Amino acid sequence: MKSVRAKKKLGQHFLKDLNIARKISETLTFENYKKVVEIGPGMGVLTQFLIEKTKDLNLIEIDSDSAAYLKNRYEEKDFNLIVGDFLKLDIEKTFGSEPLAIIGNFPYNISTQIIFKTLEHRNQIPFFSGMFQKEVAERICESPGSKKYGILSVLTQLFYKTKLLFEVTPEVFKPKPKVVSAVIMLERKENLNLDCDEKLLFKIVKLSFQQRRKTLRNSLKTLNIPEMLREDSIFDKRPEMLSGKDFVQLAKKIGHGNISN
Ligand code: SAH
């Protein structure tokens, strides 16, 4: 079968190494979900292993050449193929409200957007695993105090346990990407109750990291924090020193009597 010619603007780097594809498929635990959604299957290097693991496999692929290839190579009953943009996909309309796992060797040009969409739909997504460029994988999994610790780390780790599983060198892709890759796994924290105004929390995290060298007192000026509260020593800190829990505490403190939009 004629392979798909890689399109740069779609972030297409096809994985050649079957062992790595198998290892990614083996991250699936099926603990609290049956449905699996693969983003960007391309020519199906990972898909072939997922077919073995689940009867409820759904693929979302933006590239019609790849979609045609998949239809040709596999049987119709193997999966439900949606040709379209994951970022525009209406998850509830398409899959109902059933829990689902997201997996993939993802398009790197939309990595952070994939994570943000997952966070937005976290109630339906107990599990997420797959490959990103290493730098993004690190930003997701990093702990406080590190240079790479930021919005992506705080927000993801509020709702998920994150693990960076292993790195992958450029040589195993065609065409080779310019960067090293890494496989991560996110498991949702169950029975989580943040007990704070979430909109305000997200706003605080974003505002704080927009000026990561400044103290919180400086970065959060626009939030009309009461004078008394501003004396609190937490405002002397820089955002990279705060864990997700610290940000939640901060949102609680600021939340009383503050506007959240
Ligand atoms: N999983 C395959 C392909 C990885 S390349 C492999 O491992 O070989 C990334 C894939 O994501 C490509 O097939 C690309 O067409 C697809 N893609 C890019 N943007 C997308 C989007 N917005 N929604 C769905 N798929 C997308």
Residues whose N, C-alpha, C, O or C-beta is under 5 A from the ligand:
A	BS01	SAH	L10 G11 Q12 H13 F14 L15 I39 G40 P41 G42 M43 V45 I60 E61 I62 D63 S66 G84 D85 F86 L87 N105 F106 P107
